[in-house]
Amino acid sequence: MIQSEPITAVMRALADPTRRAVFERIVEADEITVVELTRGSTVTQGAISQHLKSLKQAGLVCERPEGRKVYYRAEPRGLAPLADWMSHYGVFWRDRFADLRNLLKDIDP
């Protein structure tokens, strides 16, 4: 069975629309700073920093300090719990739809 803690952290992190938008901007960029993220946003630098903290704790982004700047980039392995969860339920629903298709064929040949 799928572990609940990592998937819960990822889903919580991506549930917030602003945080999801921040994550999407990071994914689109190779690396990006807080200043650059703030520049293209309607939220404060402090709010961006809080969103980055949540994304980092969920394992979705990592940081690279360079002098006074910190660069953020997406961590592809961070989405693994979500991909595993979706895969698990994808198999579940494929099986259910196959059962339904067979039942409907039996009812109306």
Residue pairs with C-beta under 8 A, 6 or more apart in sequence:
2 81
2 84
2 85
2 88
3 81
6 59
6 80
6 81
7 81
7 82
7 84
7 85
9 57
9 58
9 59
9 81
10 58
10 59
10 60
10 78
10 79
10 81
10 82
11 82
12 54
12 58
13 19
13 23
13 54
13 55
13 57
13 58
13 60
14 20
14 23
14 58
14 60
14 82
16 51
16 54
18 41
18 43
18 47
18 51
19 51
19 54
19 55
21 41
22 37
22 41
22 48
22 51
22 52
22 55
23 55
23 60
23 61
23 74
25 32
25 37
25 40
26 32
26 37
26 55
26 61
26 72
26 73
26 74
27 74
29 36
29 73
30 73
31 64
31 71
31 72
31 73
32 71
32 72
32 73
33 69
33 70
33 71
33 72
34 45
34 48
34 49
34 52
34 70
34 72
35 45
35 69
37 48
37 52
37 72
38 44
38 45
38 48
41 48
43 51
52 61
52 63
52 72
55 61
56 62
56 63
58 78
59 75
59 77
59 78
60 74
60 75
60 78
60 79
61 72
61 73
61 74
61 75
61 78
62 72
62 73
62 75
63 70
63 71
63 72
64 70
64 71
64 72
64 73
65 71
